[in-house]
Amino acid sequence: MSVETVTVALGERTYPIEIGPGLLDRAGELIRPLMRGERALVVSDDQVAPLYLERLERSLFAAGIQPLHTVMPAGEQTKDFPHLEALLDAMLAARAERGTMVVALGGGVVGDLTGFAAAILLRGVDFVQIPTTLLAQVDSSVGGKTGINTRHGKNLVGAFHQPRLVLADTDLLDSLPRRQVLAGYAEVVKYGVIDDPDFFAWLEAHGPALVAGDAAARRHAVAVSCRAKARIVAADERESGQRALLNLGHTFGHALEAETGFSDALLHGEAVAIGMVLALKLSARLGLAPAADAERLARHLDAVGLPSALPAGRAWDPDRLLEHMFGDKKVKDGAITFVLARGIGHSFLSRDVANGEVLALLAESAAGR
């Protein structure tokens, strides 16, 4: 099966995203030409490492690269200051140099944490992303956003630090639990809702097969998603405008994650799925979009097995959720930036939504309406 290359065009920092099967075993030959030294420091987690670390190190060694590795605990809780410090300490203990290539092997947590460490280690070293989850392949590994969470909110400390290469080996998705596939699928759906109604319609037809393991559907979805993100990042690398559209569903979603303690109670993609529905419901509430589009999105998410409403079984406090939203890094002059829509495929930014409208929507949602 062929490998597709998507280019993120950023001048001298332009880099390719390679998408297709079999890339993990070719990692060494693809990474070697980018290296200024002989050593690579691989960072993975304790769930991914047993599956793929040995294969990656074997590929690096075959290409004449000396691999070292550090394994971090899996889970969103690893994206914090203590684990960042531990990772940097391990890198320094390994005598990392500016010519050392850092390689992130894992999902979004590993990629975000490792990318941030690479951005600040020795004032910046090169790194490569090898995303092992659907969410990371279609979203977090592309675009250079790196960072960690704090008690004040998600991804509030970080840096823009572009990788030299992204290797999205679609074979690696076969080992994912269904829940993790679904969490990544939410980010795929996002691209259709932002500005590609034809892709959303394709997902309505092919999404169930993609989630169930259809390899061709997965490759197509990863490629379309990466092309969309590459286009947006090339136009607005540091999120001064258009790139903020990629946060569709995230303002609500991050608040839900914060309320659940960034735990497995609600995965990032699950929170984004709920957040997208809330964003379209808010758009409809403000008279900007037809309510039928929010219902259409919710039906599709329900059909594949993603949540489309606030989970039952816990009390959701609208005021607390709004408070979390004010901790979002896109708040400007005390106003929350929302990604709203005039319908599926027609999203835009808004900073003039009244807090009362948001609270009313959250109250209705918390009541199950």
N, C-alpha and C positions, 0 to 999 in steps of 0.2 A: 504494500500500500504506500502511496506517495506521501511525502511530507510537504506541507504548505508553509511558506514563509510570509509572515506579516511584518512590515517594517514600521517601527516607531521613528518618525522623521524629526530629529531634534538637532540638526546641524552636526557638529563634531561629536555629539553624544548619541547619534543615531544608533539604534541596535535592532537586531532581528528577534522575532518570536517564531520559533520553529514549532510546528504543530503536526502531530502524527504519531504513529506507533513506532516502538523500537528505539526511541531517542535516548533512553537512559543508558543503554549499552553502547551508544555512540558518543556519550557525553565527553569523554576524554579527547577524542579527535576534534570535537567541535569547540571545546574550551581552550585547548592548547594554543591555537594561534592568537588568542586574546591575552595571553599571560606575559607578564614582564619578568617573572621569576620561575622557579621550579616547583614551588610548593602550593598546595591548595588546602584550605581549612574548611572542611565540610561541617555544617551545623544541621542537625536533624532533631527529632524528638523520639521519645521512647515507644511510640506506636509505629512510626514510619521506619525508624532505623532497622528493626529486625527484618523488615520486608525488603528494603532496597539499599541499605548502606553498603553492604558487601559488594553488590553488583556495581554500584557507582564507583567505589574505590578500586575495584578491579579494572574498570574502564579507564579511570584516571591513570593508574599505574601503567597500563598498557600503552598509554600515550606519552610516557616519560614524565608524568607528574607525580610528585611525592604527596600522597594524601595524609592528612591528619583529620581527626574528627572530634566533635563535641556533641553530646546528646543531652537535650534539655527535656524537662517534663512536658508532656502534651497538655494542651488545654489553654483557654483564653487567659487563665490566671497567670500564665507564664509571661504575658506581656506587661511586665511591671518593672520598677526600678531595681528591686533585688535581683531578678533574673537577668536583667540587662547588665548589671554589675558583674554577676557571676560569669556571664558569657564573655564580657570584655576581659575579665581576669584570666579566663581560660585561653583567650586569643593571645594575650600578652605573655602568659606562661609558655605558650608554644613558640615564642619568639617570632611572632608575626612581623613581617616587614611590609613596606609600601608596595613591594612587588608580589606579595602573597595574594592569591585569589581566594576570596571567600565564596563558598557555594551554599546556598540555602536549599535543603532537601526536605520538603514538607508542605504543609498547608499554609493558610494565611497567617497564622500566629508565628510560625517559624520564619516565613518570608518577611513579615513586618519587623520582628525583633532582630533578625540577622541583618536585614538591610539597614536598620538604624545603627546597629553596632558597626557595620562597615562604613557608614557615613561619618562616624565620629572617631573610629580607631585610627590613630596616627594622622588625624585630620582628614581621613578619607581614603579608603582602599577600594579596589574594584570588587564587584561581586556578580554572581550569576544566580538566577532563579531557576530551580527545578521544581515547579509546583506539582504536588501529588494529589490535590483535591480539585473537584470541578470548580469550586468557588475561587480557588487561587489561580487556576488556569484561565478563567474568563475575566477575572477582576483584579485581585490584590497583587498578583505578581507583575502586573503591567502598569507602567506609569510612574514608578519611582516614589510613591508615597510609602514612607516607612515610619514606624513609631510604636509607642507603648501607651497603655492606659494608666490613669491615675484615679484617685478617689473622686476627683472632680469630673471625670468623664472619659470617654473613649478616644484614643488617638490624639490626645491633647499635647503630647510631647513627641516630637519626631523631626524628620527632615525629608526634603525632596532629594533623593539620591537614586539616579537611574541605574539599572543593571546594565551590564555589558551584553547580556544574552539571556533569553528566556527559552527554556526547553520544556514544552508542554507535551509530554509523552502520554498520549491518550490511552495507552494500554494500562497505565497505572490506575485509571479510574475503576478498573474491574475489581480492585480489592476494597473499594469503599463500601461501608455500610449504606443501606438505602437512605437512612436519615441524612447522612453527609452528602449524598448525591442530591437529595432534595434541597438541602441548604444551599448548595451551589447553583441549583437550577433557578432559585429565586433571583440570583444576580443575572442569569441569562434572560429571564423574563423582563428584567429591568430595561435591557437594551431595546426591546420591542416597544415598551411603554414610553420610553423617552422620545424616540423619533423614527421608529421603523414599524409601522402598523402591519406591513406585509410579513415581517419576521414574526410578529406576535401571532398572526394568523397561521403561519407555518408551525409555530409552537403548539397552537391549539390542536393541530392535526397530528403532530409528531412527538409532542412532549411526553406522552405516556410511554412510547417506545424508547425514547431517549433515557428516561428514568429507569426503565426496565433493563437497559444494557445494550441497546442497539448501537453498535460501534460507529456506523456511518452517520447516524443522527448526532451522536456526540461530537464527532469530528467537525461536522458542519456547524453545530451550535458554538463550539469553541472558536472556530475560525471567524464566524460572523461577529461574535462578541469581541474578539481581539481586534478585528478590523475597525469596529465601531469605537472601541476605547482608544486605539492608536490614533485614529483621526482626531478625536476630541483632545487627547493629550498633546498632539503635535500643534494644535491650534491654541491651547491654553495650558501650558505645562504646570503652572503654579496656582491654578484654580482662581484666577482673577475674574473669571466670567463663565464662559460656556462649560468648563469642566465641572462646575458645581452641579450641573444637571445629572452627573453620575451619582449624586447623592439622593436621587429619587427614593423615597421610602426610608432613608437613613436617619433623618431628623427624628421621626417617630420611633424608628427601630432602635436607635441608640438609647433613647429614653427607656424603652422596654428592657433592653439589655442591662442598663444601669439599675433598674428597679429589681431585676432578678439577680443582681450581683455578678454579671458577666459569667454566669455559670451554664452548665449543660441543661438547666431548666428551660432555656430558650437560646438556641443557636443563632449566630449572627444572621444567617440566611433566613431562618424562620422569622426573626424579628423584622427583617427587611420586607418579607412577603406581607406581613401584617401592615407594616408601615406604608407600603405602596397602596394598599387598599384604603388606608386612612387618608393618604394624600389625595386620592381620587374622590373619596367621599367629601373631603374638605373642599375640593374644587367644585363639586356638585353643590355643596351647601352654599358656596359663595356665588352660585349662578354662572360658573365658568365652564362647566362640563356637564354632559348628560349623566344622570344617575345610573343610566343603563350601562355606561362604560365601567363604573366601579363594580357593578354587579357582574359584568362579563369577566373582569379580572378575577373577582372572587370565585366565580364558577370554575375558571381554569385552574386556579391554585387548589381549590377543593378537589378537582378531578385528578390531579397528580398526587395529592396527599400532603400539600403544604397548608399551614394554617392561614386563614384569611380574616380572623377576628381575634380579639384578645382572649387568651386561654381562660377557660372556666376553672373554678377551683381555688381562686385567690381573689382577694379584694384589690382592685386597681383604683388608686387614688388619683383623680384627674389633676389635682393641684401638684402632687408630687411628680407626676409625669411631666407637667409643664415646667416645673422647676428644673428637672433634668434637661429639658430641651433648651433652657437658657444657658446651660453649660456647654452647648454645642459650639465647636470651633468656628462655625459660620455665622454666629451672632455678630451683628454689626450695629454699632451705636445703640446697643440695648434692644435691638429688634431681631427676632428669629428669621433666618432665611429659609423659606419653604420652596421645595420644588413642587409646583402645581401642574395641572394639565387642562387643556381644553378638550381632551379626549385621548384615547389610547393612540400613542405615536405623536403627540403634540404637547410636549412639556415645556415649561418655562419657569423662571425664577421670580419669586415675589417676596418683598420685605414689608408689606403693609397689611398683613393679616391681623385682625384684632384678636387679642388674647381670649376675649369672651367667646369668639367663634370656635377657637381651638378647644377651650374648656368644655363647651357644650357638646362638641363632637366626641371628646374623650369620655364625658359623662354618659352619653348615649351608648358608646361602645362598651364601657365598663358594665353597663346595665344589660348588655347582650342585645341591643337594638341595632 
